[in-house]
Amino acid sequence: MPRIRHLAIVSPNRERLVKFYTDAFDMRVIYGRPTSTHLSDGDFNLAIVDQGPDMKAGLYVIGFDVDDLQDLQETLRKAGASSDPTPMPKDHDAEYRALDPDGNRLDLAVHGWCVV
């Protein structure tokens, strides 16, 4: 059964949002990248992503741990996903991305999200 484990938020002020989530919800920074900081509460990964020129601020992607991509692929298709899962670059946390019926990004991690 897929489990939600990740959410990414695009922000024009990454440092401000990182401080907010660490102060307000006691999340901790688990790793950083040049354009994102990843936080965790031990069960859930929250990425705060720098706003780029072609990105609007707000929710960016929902990430799920999945057990079996092949079974899920057919389930997504039947449920009305607007794309099949496609492979992500090797440096990405999830191995695949699909789009829901409205075009929202769904990251699918077979090997699981880092939520240390």
Secondary structure, 3 states (H helix, E strand, C coil): CCEEEEEEEEECCHHHHHHHHHHHHCCEEEEEECCEEEEECCCCEEEEEECCCCCCCEEEEEEEECCCHHHHHHHHHHHCCCCCCEECCCCCCCCEEEECCCCCEEEEECCCCCCC
